[in-house]
Amino acid sequence: MKFFELENLSQGARIAFARKFKGLTQDEVSDKLGLTGESKRRTMARYERGDRNPKEDRLLEIANILNVNVNCIKNTTLIITKILFTLYYG
């Protein structure tokens, strides 16, 4: 994925990008969120597909797990630069 393509990603796609960049699976993030049972992987998949938007507190938890500023997940403009630097240098 080229850098300029990141600006057009949805919130869910930015979550997936950050998760993959950190080398985590949906299950690993789900475990860290305390999700269990059948909904475990399904919840993260829905967030990443954009079928479901996490509430603000859950979004903050996801950002903390992925070690990015929550605004990097929420916004699509120049904030993308921050997500890359946070992930790479963070």
Biopython code that builds the backbone (N, CA, C, O; Angstrom):
import numpy as np
from Bio.PDB.StructureBuilder import StructureBuilder

atoms = [
    (1, "MET", "N", (0.846, -1.170, 0.000)),
    (1, "MET", "CA", (0.000, 0.000, 0.000)),
    (1, "MET", "C", (0.895, 1.237, 0.000)),
    (1, "MET", "O", (1.811, 1.353, 0.815)),
    (2, "LYS", "N", (0.628, 2.135, -0.897)),
    (2, "LYS", "CA", (1.429, 3.344, -0.994)),
    (2, "LYS", "C", (0.929, 4.370, 0.012)),
    (2, "LYS", "O", (-0.241, 4.367, 0.396)),
    (3, "PHE", "N", (1.834, 5.247, 0.433)),
    (3, "PHE", "CA", (1.513, 6.245, 1.454)),
    (3, "PHE", "C", (0.297, 7.073, 1.085)),
    (3, "PHE", "O", (-0.588, 7.259, 1.921)),
    (4, "PHE", "N", (0.223, 7.581, -0.153)),
    (4, "PHE", "CA", (-0.865, 8.480, -0.516)),
    (4, "PHE", "C", (-2.215, 7.783, -0.505)),
    (4, "PHE", "O", (-3.244, 8.450, -0.402)),
    (5, "GLU", "N", (-2.238, 6.470, -0.606)),
    (5, "GLU", "CA", (-3.488, 5.728, -0.562)),
    (5, "GLU", "C", (-4.064, 5.663, 0.847)),
    (5, "GLU", "O", (-5.259, 5.419, 1.013)),
    (6, "LEU", "N", (-3.242, 5.874, 1.853)),
    (6, "LEU", "CA", (-3.705, 5.790, 3.238)),
    (6, "LEU", "C", (-4.703, 6.882, 3.580)),
    (6, "LEU", "O", (-5.562, 6.683, 4.440)),
    (7, "GLU", "N", (-4.605, 8.033, 2.922)),
    (7, "GLU", "CA", (-5.487, 9.139, 3.237)),
    (7, "GLU", "C", (-6.947, 8.813, 2.952)),
    (7, "GLU", "O", (-7.835, 9.408, 3.562)),
    (8, "ASN", "N", (-7.214, 7.893, 2.050)),
    (8, "ASN", "CA", (-8.576, 7.574, 1.652)),
    (8, "ASN", "C", (-9.180, 6.400, 2.417)),
    (8, "ASN", "O", (-10.289, 5.966, 2.105)),
    (9, "LEU", "N", (-8.477, 5.891, 3.399)),
    (9, "LEU", "CA", (-8.974, 4.741, 4.146)),
    (9, "LEU", "C", (-10.079, 5.137, 5.116)),
    (9, "LEU", "O", (-10.057, 6.219, 5.702)),
    (10, "SER", "N", (-11.034, 4.247, 5.270)),
    (10, "SER", "CA", (-12.091, 4.435, 6.272)),
    (10, "SER", "C", (-11.510, 4.202, 7.661)),
    (10, "SER", "O", (-10.380, 3.735, 7.800)),
    (11, "GLN", "N", (-12.279, 4.527, 8.674)),
    (11, "GLN", "CA", (-11.833, 4.305, 10.046)),
    (11, "GLN", "C", (-11.506, 2.831, 10.272)),
    (11, "GLN", "O", (-10.476, 2.510, 10.864)),
    (12, "GLY", "N", (-12.362, 1.947, 9.810)),
    (12, "GLY", "CA", (-12.128, 0.518, 9.977)),
    (12, "GLY", "C", (-10.871, 0.052, 9.267)),
    (12, "GLY", "O", (-10.122, -0.772, 9.791)),
    (13, "ALA", "N", (-10.644, 0.575, 8.086)),
    (13, "ALA", "CA", (-9.450, 0.211, 7.335)),
    (13, "ALA", "C", (-8.191, 0.734, 8.021)),
    (13, "ALA", "O", (-7.142, 0.094, 7.959)),
    (14, "ARG", "N", (-8.286, 1.892, 8.672)),
    (14, "ARG", "CA", (-7.132, 2.414, 9.406)),
    (14, "ARG", "C", (-6.845, 1.551, 10.632)),
    (14, "ARG", "O", (-5.685, 1.353, 10.992)),
    (15, "ILE", "N", (-7.897, 1.035, 11.277)),
    (15, "ILE", "CA", (-7.693, 0.107, 12.392)),
    (15, "ILE", "C", (-6.972, -1.141, 11.885)),
    (15, "ILE", "O", (-6.002, -1.596, 12.491)),
    (16, "ALA", "N", (-7.453, -1.686, 10.773)),
    (16, "ALA", "CA", (-6.840, -2.894, 10.207)),
    (16, "ALA", "C", (-5.395, -2.632, 9.802)),
    (16, "ALA", "O", (-4.523, -3.463, 10.055)),
    (17, "PHE", "N", (-5.131, -1.489, 9.178)),
    (17, "PHE", "CA", (-3.780, -1.147, 8.761)),
    (17, "PHE", "C", (-2.846, -1.093, 9.968)),
    (17, "PHE", "O", (-1.763, -1.678, 9.951)),
    (18, "ALA", "N", (-3.275, -0.383, 11.017)),
    (18, "ALA", "CA", (-2.437, -0.244, 12.212)),
    (18, "ALA", "C", (-2.217, -1.596, 12.881)),
    (18, "ALA", "O", (-1.116, -1.887, 13.350)),
    (19, "ARG", "N", (-3.265, -2.425, 12.926)),
    (19, "ARG", "CA", (-3.148, -3.754, 13.529)),
    (19, "ARG", "C", (-2.153, -4.614, 12.771)),
    (19, "ARG", "O", (-1.285, -5.247, 13.372)),
    (20, "LYS", "N", (-2.278, -4.636, 11.456)),
    (20, "LYS", "CA", (-1.379, -5.447, 10.638)),
    (20, "LYS", "C", (0.045, -4.919, 10.709)),
    (20, "LYS", "O", (1.001, -5.693, 10.761)),
    (21, "PHE", "N", (0.183, -3.600, 10.711)),
    (21, "PHE", "CA", (1.511, -2.998, 10.797)),
    (21, "PHE", "C", (2.198, -3.390, 12.097)),
    (21, "PHE", "O", (3.411, -3.596, 12.123)),
    (22, "LYS", "N", (1.432, -3.492, 13.164)),
    (22, "LYS", "CA", (1.985, -3.903, 14.458)),
    (22, "LYS", "C", (2.188, -5.412, 14.536)),
    (22, "LYS", "O", (2.757, -5.905, 15.509)),
    (23, "GLY", "N", (1.729, -6.155, 13.525)),
    (23, "GLY", "CA", (1.929, -7.599, 13.502)),
    (23, "GLY", "C", (0.975, -8.356, 14.409)),
    (23, "GLY", "O", (1.290, -9.456, 14.864)),
    (24, "LEU", "N", (-0.194, -7.774, 14.677)),
    (24, "LEU", "CA", (-1.186, -8.417, 15.544)),
    (24, "LEU", "C", (-2.325, -8.994, 14.712)),
    (24, "LEU", "O", (-2.667, -8.463, 13.655)),
    (25, "THR", "N", (-2.902, -10.078, 15.197)),
    (25, "THR", "CA", (-4.094, -10.646, 14.568)),
    (25, "THR", "C", (-5.336, -10.041, 15.205)),
    (25, "THR", "O", (-5.261, -9.399, 16.253)),
    (26, "GLN", "N", (-6.477, -10.252, 14.562)),
    (26, "GLN", "CA", (-7.746, -9.806, 15.153)),
    (26, "GLN", "C", (-7.966, -10.485, 16.500)),
    (26, "GLN", "O", (-8.457, -9.860, 17.440)),
    (27, "ASP", "N", (-7.607, -11.754, 16.594)),
    (27, "ASP", "CA", (-7.766, -12.481, 17.859)),
    (27, "ASP", "C", (-6.907, -11.875, 18.964)),
    (27, "ASP", "O", (-7.356, -11.752, 20.104)),
    (28, "GLU", "N", (-5.687, -11.501, 18.635)),
    (28, "GLU", "CA", (-4.805, -10.916, 19.654)),
    (28, "GLU", "C", (-5.346, -9.583, 20.166)),
    (28, "GLU", "O", (-5.320, -9.314, 21.367)),
    (29, "VAL", "N", (-5.835, -8.756, 19.251)),
    (29, "VAL", "CA", (-6.421, -7.482, 19.673)),
    (29, "VAL", "C", (-7.682, -7.740, 20.488)),
    (29, "VAL", "O", (-7.910, -7.085, 21.505)),
    (30, "SER", "N", (-8.499, -8.686, 20.050)),
    (30, "SER", "CA", (-9.721, -9.039, 20.780)),
    (30, "SER", "C", (-9.409, -9.498, 22.198)),
    (30, "SER", "O", (-10.099, -9.121, 23.145)),
    (31, "ASP", "N", (-8.359, -10.320, 22.340)),
    (31, "ASP", "CA", (-7.945, -10.775, 23.669)),
    (31, "ASP", "C", (-7.565, -9.597, 24.553)),
    (31, "ASP", "O", (-7.955, -9.534, 25.719)),
    (32, "LYS", "N", (-6.810, -8.672, 23.997)),
    (32, "LYS", "CA", (-6.375, -7.501, 24.765)),
    (32, "LYS", "C", (-7.565, -6.601, 25.137)),
    (32, "LYS", "O", (-7.521, -5.885, 26.137)),
    (33, "LEU", "N", (-8.622, -6.646, 24.324)),
    (33, "LEU", "CA", (-9.836, -5.882, 24.621)),
    (33, "LEU", "C", (-10.729, -6.600, 25.631)),
    (33, "LEU", "O", (-11.683, -6.025, 26.154)),
    (34, "GLY", "N", (-10.403, -7.863, 25.895)),
    (34, "GLY", "CA", (-11.197, -8.642, 26.832)),
    (34, "GLY", "C", (-12.429, -9.268, 26.209)),
    (34, "GLY", "O", (-13.347, -9.673, 26.922)),
    (35, "LEU", "N", (-12.462, -9.354, 24.876)),
    (35, "LEU", "CA", (-13.597, -9.980, 24.196)),
    (35, "LEU", "C", (-13.455, -11.494, 24.296)),
    (35, "LEU", "O", (-12.345, -12.025, 24.252)),
    (36, "THR", "N", (-14.569, -12.173, 24.430)),
    (36, "THR", "CA", (-14.542, -13.627, 24.563)),
    (36, "THR", "C", (-15.653, -14.254, 23.731)),
    (36, "THR", "O", (-16.537, -13.569, 23.217)),
    (37, "GLY", "N", (-15.582, -15.548, 23.619)),
    (37, "GLY", "CA", (-16.643, -16.309, 22.989)),
    (37, "GLY", "C", (-16.773, -16.077, 21.490)),
    (37, "GLY", "O", (-15.821, -15.685, 20.814)),
    (38, "GLU", "N", (-17.961, -16.327, 21.000)),
    (38, "GLU", "CA", (-18.259, -16.261, 19.571)),
    (38, "GLU", "C", (-18.041, -14.877, 18.977)),
    (38, "GLU", "O", (-17.656, -14.747, 17.815)),
    (39, "SER", "N", (-18.288, -13.851, 19.774)),
    (39, "SER", "CA", (-18.197, -12.486, 19.253)),
    (39, "SER", "C", (-16.768, -11.981, 19.152)),
    (39, "SER", "O", (-16.524, -10.901, 18.613)),
    (40, "LYS", "N", (-15.831, -12.749, 19.664)),
    (40, "LYS", "CA", (-14.436, -12.311, 19.764)),
    (40, "LYS", "C", (-13.879, -11.792, 18.432)),
    (40, "LYS", "O", (-13.572, -10.606, 18.311)),
    (41, "ARG", "N", (-13.752, -12.653, 17.459)),
    (41, "ARG", "CA", (-13.184, -12.243, 16.174)),
    (41, "ARG", "C", (-14.203, -11.446, 15.360)),
    (41, "ARG", "O", (-13.840, -10.536, 14.615)),
    (42, "ARG", "N", (-15.456, -11.792, 15.508)),
    (42, "ARG", "CA", (-16.502, -11.135, 14.723)),
    (42, "ARG", "C", (-16.551, -9.639, 14.997)),
    (42, "ARG", "O", (-16.753, -8.852, 14.072)),
    (43, "THR", "N", (-16.371, -9.231, 16.248)),
    (43, "THR", "CA", (-16.416, -7.820, 16.608)),
    (43, "THR", "C", (-15.301, -7.045, 15.918)),
    (43, "THR", "O", (-15.554, -5.997, 15.323)),
    (44, "MET", "N", (-14.086, -7.539, 15.990)),
    (44, "MET", "CA", (-12.963, -6.852, 15.338)),
    (44, "MET", "C", (-13.154, -6.823, 13.825)),
    (44, "MET", "O", (-12.865, -5.811, 13.186)),
    (45, "ALA", "N", (-13.631, -7.907, 13.252)),
    (45, "ALA", "CA", (-13.869, -7.953, 11.801)),
    (45, "ALA", "C", (-14.907, -6.901, 11.411)),
    (45, "ALA", "O", (-14.757, -6.232, 10.389)),
    (46, "ARG", "N", (-15.941, -6.756, 12.206)),
    (46, "ARG", "CA", (-16.978, -5.754, 11.909)),
    (46, "ARG", "C", (-16.433, -4.334, 12.026)),
    (46, "ARG", "O", (-16.774, -3.467, 11.222)),
    (47, "TYR", "N", (-15.595, -4.101, 13.016)),
    (47, "TYR", "CA", (-14.959, -2.780, 13.139)),
    (47, "TYR", "C", (-14.128, -2.480, 11.892)),
    (47, "TYR", "O", (-14.208, -1.392, 11.322)),
    (48, "GLU", "N", (-13.338, -3.454, 11.486)),
    (48, "GLU", "CA", (-12.415, -3.239, 10.375)),
    (48, "GLU", "C", (-13.133, -3.124, 9.032)),
    (48, "GLU", "O", (-12.677, -2.394, 8.152)),
    (49, "ARG", "N", (-14.236, -3.827, 8.867)),
    (49, "ARG", "CA", (-15.020, -3.720, 7.631)),
    (49, "ARG", "C", (-15.867, -2.448, 7.602)),
    (49, "ARG", "O", (-16.327, -2.020, 6.544)),
    (50, "GLY", "N", (-16.065, -1.857, 8.768)),
    (50, "GLY", "CA", (-16.916, -0.678, 8.842)),
    (50, "GLY", "C", (-18.382, -1.014, 9.031)),
    (50, "GLY", "O", (-19.241, -0.137, 8.939)),
    (51, "ASP", "N", (-18.676, -2.295, 9.298)),
    (51, "ASP", "CA", (-20.055, -2.703, 9.558)),
    (51, "ASP", "C", (-20.530, -2.192, 10.904)),
    (51, "ASP", "O", (-21.729, -2.045, 11.144)),
    (52, "ARG", "N", (-19.586, -1.927, 11.766)),
    (52, "ARG", "CA", (-19.889, -1.466, 13.119)),
    (52, "ARG", "C", (-18.795, -0.483, 13.529)),
    (52, "ARG", "O", (-17.614, -0.725, 13.281)),
    (53, "ASN", "N", (-19.188, 0.622, 14.154)),
    (53, "ASN", "CA", (-18.213, 1.594, 14.643)),
    (53, "ASN", "C", (-18.056, 1.449, 16.146)),
    (53, "ASN", "O", (-19.041, 1.434, 16.883)),
    (54, "PRO", "N", (-16.817, 1.341, 16.596)),
    (54, "PRO", "CA", (-16.618, 1.221, 18.048)),
    (54, "PRO", "C", (-16.996, 2.523, 18.749)),
    (54, "PRO", "O", (-16.805, 3.615, 18.214)),
    (55, "LYS", "N", (-17.535, 2.382, 19.955)),
    (55, "LYS", "CA", (-17.825, 3.558, 20.767)),
    (55, "LYS", "C", (-16.507, 4.224, 21.140)),
    (55, "LYS", "O", (-15.440, 3.619, 21.033)),
    (56, "GLU", "N", (-16.594, 5.464, 21.576)),
    (56, "GLU", "CA", (-15.399, 6.264, 21.856)),
    (56, "GLU", "C", (-14.449, 5.572, 22.834)),
    (56, "GLU", "O", (-13.238, 5.562, 22.613)),
    (57, "ASP", "N", (-14.981, 4.994, 23.910)),
    (57, "ASP", "CA", (-14.107, 4.341, 24.890)),
    (57, "ASP", "C", (-13.433, 3.099, 24.306)),
    (57, "ASP", "O", (-12.276, 2.818, 24.619)),
    (58, "ARG", "N", (-14.145, 2.360, 23.466)),
    (58, "ARG", "CA", (-13.568, 1.169, 22.826)),
    (58, "ARG", "C", (-12.521, 1.588, 21.791)),
    (58, "ARG", "O", (-11.485, 0.940, 21.648)),
    (59, "LEU", "N", (-12.800, 2.670, 21.079)),
    (59, "LEU", "CA", (-11.844, 3.170, 20.101)),
    (59, "LEU", "C", (-10.550, 3.591, 20.785)),
    (59, "LEU", "O", (-9.460, 3.365, 20.258)),
    (60, "LEU", "N", (-10.671, 4.196, 21.945)),
    (60, "LEU", "CA", (-9.493, 4.586, 22.714)),
    (60, "LEU", "C", (-8.701, 3.356, 23.154)),
    (60, "LEU", "O", (-7.471, 3.358, 23.111)),
    (61, "GLU", "N", (-9.406, 2.307, 23.575)),
    (61, "GLU", "CA", (-8.730, 1.059, 23.953)),
    (61, "GLU", "C", (-7.967, 0.471, 22.765)),
    (61, "GLU", "O", (-6.821, 0.044, 22.905)),
    (62, "ILE", "N", (-8.612, 0.453, 21.598)),
    (62, "ILE", "CA", (-7.976, -0.088, 20.398)),
    (62, "ILE", "C", (-6.726, 0.718, 20.059)),
    (62, "ILE", "O", (-5.675, 0.152, 19.757)),
    (63, "ALA", "N", (-6.847, 2.043, 20.112)),
    (63, "ALA", "CA", (-5.698, 2.909, 19.817)),
    (63, "ALA", "C", (-4.553, 2.641, 20.785)),
    (63, "ALA", "O", (-3.392, 2.607, 20.378)),
    (64, "ASN", "N", (-4.867, 2.452, 22.047)),
    (64, "ASN", "CA", (-3.824, 2.160, 23.044)),
    (64, "ASN", "C", (-3.148, 0.825, 22.767)),
    (64, "ASN", "O", (-1.927, 0.711, 22.878)),
    (65, "ILE", "N", (-3.925, -0.175, 22.410)),
    (65, "ILE", "CA", (-3.368, -1.493, 22.091)),
    (65, "ILE", "C", (-2.444, -1.402, 20.879)),
    (65, "ILE", "O", (-1.392, -2.039, 20.835)),
    (66, "LEU", "N", (-2.853, -0.601, 19.899)),
    (66, "LEU", "CA", (-2.072, -0.465, 18.674)),
    (66, "LEU", "C", (-0.977, 0.592, 18.787)),
    (66, "LEU", "O", (-0.202, 0.807, 17.855)),
    (67, "ASN", "N", (-0.928, 1.248, 19.954)),
    (67, "ASN", "CA", (0.082, 2.259, 20.232)),
    (67, "ASN", "C", (0.034, 3.431, 19.251)),
    (67, "ASN", "O", (1.066, 3.913, 18.784)),
    (68, "VAL", "N", (-1.182, 3.874, 18.951)),
    (68, "VAL", "CA", (-1.371, 5.053, 18.108)),
    (68, "VAL", "C", (-2.303, 6.024, 18.817)),
    (68, "VAL", "O", (-3.092, 5.630, 19.675)),
    (69, "ASN", "N", (-2.205, 7.283, 18.454)),
    (69, "ASN", "CA", (-3.117, 8.286, 18.968)),
    (69, "ASN", "C", (-4.497, 8.006, 18.388)),
    (69, "ASN", "O", (-4.617, 7.696, 17.202)),
    (70, "VAL", "N", (-5.529, 8.108, 19.200)),
    (70, "VAL", "CA", (-6.880, 7.805, 18.743)),
    (70, "VAL", "C", (-7.281, 8.681, 17.557)),
    (70, "VAL", "O", (-8.070, 8.253, 16.715)),
    (71, "ASN", "N", (-6.753, 9.887, 17.483)),
    (71, "ASN", "CA", (-7.075, 10.765, 16.356)),
    (71, "ASN", "C", (-6.516, 10.246, 15.038)),
    (71, "ASN", "O", (-7.014, 10.592, 13.967)),
    (72, "CYS", "N", (-5.490, 9.422, 15.119)),
    (72, "CYS", "CA", (-4.937, 8.815, 13.906)),
    (72, "CYS", "C", (-5.919, 7.820, 13.304)),
    (72, "CYS", "O", (-5.917, 7.598, 12.093)),
    (73, "ILE", "N", (-6.740, 7.234, 14.125)),
    (73, "ILE", "CA", (-7.744, 6.288, 13.642)),
    (73, "ILE", "C", (-9.002, 7.028, 13.192)),
    (73, "ILE", "O", (-9.649, 6.626, 12.225)),
    (74, "LYS", "N", (-9.342, 8.094, 13.883)),
    (74, "LYS", "CA", (-10.585, 8.813, 13.603)),
    (74, "LYS", "C", (-10.526, 9.713, 12.378)),
    (74, "LYS", "O", (-11.520, 9.844, 11.664)),
    (75, "ASN", "N", (-9.378, 10.337, 12.121)),
    (75, "ASN", "CA", (-9.275, 11.333, 11.059)),
    (75, "ASN", "C", (-8.539, 10.796, 9.845)),
    (75, "ASN", "O", (-7.730, 9.874, 9.946)),
    (76, "THR", "N", (-8.833, 11.387, 8.697)),
    (76, "THR", "CA", (-8.258, 10.872, 7.456)),
    (76, "THR", "C", (-7.270, 11.806, 6.789)),
    (76, "THR", "O", (-6.666, 11.418, 5.789)),
    (77, "THR", "N", (-7.076, 12.993, 7.276)),
    (77, "THR", "CA", (-6.240, 13.948, 6.557)),
    (77, "THR", "C", (-4.776, 13.814, 6.950)),
    (77, "THR", "O", (-4.223, 12.717, 6.870)),
    (78, "LEU", "N", (-4.152, 14.868, 7.359)),
    (78, "LEU", "CA", (-2.720, 14.836, 7.663)),
    (78, "LEU", "C", (-2.387, 13.988, 8.879)),
    (78, "LEU", "O", (-1.217, 13.700, 9.133)),
    (79, "ILE", "N", (-3.386, 13.593, 9.620)),
    (79, "ILE", "CA", (-3.165, 12.739, 10.784)),
    (79, "ILE", "C", (-2.521, 11.417, 10.358)),
    (79, "ILE", "O", (-1.820, 10.791, 11.153)),
    (80, "ILE", "N", (-2.747, 10.991, 9.125)),
    (80, "ILE", "CA", (-2.160, 9.740, 8.641)),
    (80, "ILE", "C", (-0.643, 9.770, 8.775)),
    (80, "ILE", "O", (-0.025, 8.742, 9.055)),
    (81, "THR", "N", (-0.047, 10.919, 8.581)),
    (81, "THR", "CA", (1.386, 11.034, 8.762)),
    (81, "THR", "C", (1.769, 10.650, 10.180)),
    (81, "THR", "O", (2.780, 9.983, 10.400)),
    (82, "LYS", "N", (0.957, 11.073, 11.140)),
    (82, "LYS", "CA", (1.241, 10.771, 12.539)),
    (82, "LYS", "C", (1.143, 9.280, 12.820)),
    (82, "LYS", "O", (1.948, 8.742, 13.581)),
    (83, "ILE", "N", (0.172, 8.607, 12.222)),
    (83, "ILE", "CA", (0.031, 7.173, 12.480)),
    (83, "ILE", "C", (1.281, 6.438, 11.991)),
    (83, "ILE", "O", (1.771, 5.526, 12.658)),
    (84, "LEU", "N", (1.785, 6.832, 10.846)),
    (84, "LEU", "CA", (2.980, 6.180, 10.327)),
    (84, "LEU", "C", (4.177, 6.427, 11.230)),
    (84, "LEU", "O", (4.931, 5.500, 11.528)),
    (85, "PHE", "N", (4.358, 7.660, 11.665)),
    (85, "PHE", "CA", (5.491, 7.959, 12.531)),
    (85, "PHE", "C", (5.326, 7.303, 13.895)),
    (85, "PHE", "O", (6.296, 6.814, 14.474)),
    (86, "THR", "N", (4.090, 7.291, 14.412)),
    (86, "THR", "CA", (3.850, 6.658, 15.707)),
    (86, "THR", "C", (4.133, 5.160, 15.624)),
    (86, "THR", "O", (4.766, 4.596, 16.516)),
    (87, "LEU", "N", (3.666, 4.515, 14.553)),
    (87, "LEU", "CA", (3.877, 3.088, 14.401)),
    (87, "LEU", "C", (5.357, 2.763, 14.144)),
    (87, "LEU", "O", (5.891, 1.793, 14.683)),
    (88, "TYR", "N", (5.996, 3.572, 13.329)),
    (88, "TYR", "CA", (7.368, 3.277, 12.947)),
    (88, "TYR", "C", (8.366, 3.621, 14.040)),
    (88, "TYR", "O", (9.271, 2.845, 14.347)),
    (89, "TYR", "N", (8.181, 4.808, 14.623)),
    (89, "TYR", "CA", (9.149, 5.287, 15.617)),
    (89, "TYR", "C", (8.671, 5.106, 17.053)),
    (89, "TYR", "O", (9.461, 5.192, 17.993)),
    (90, "GLY", "N", (7.327, 4.847, 17.221)),
    (90, "GLY", "CA", (6.689, 4.850, 18.510)),
    (90, "GLY", "C", (7.129, 3.833, 19.457)),
    (90, "GLY", "O", (6.626, 3.776, 20.579)),
]
sb = StructureBuilder()
sb.init_structure("model")
sb.init_model(0)
sb.init_chain("A")
sb.init_seg("    ")
for serial, (resi, resn, name, xyz) in enumerate(atoms, 1):
    if name == "N":
        sb.init_residue(resn, " ", resi, " ")
    sb.init_atom(name, np.array(xyz, "f"), 0.0, 1.0, " ", f" {name:<3s}", serial, name[0])
structure = sb.get_structure()
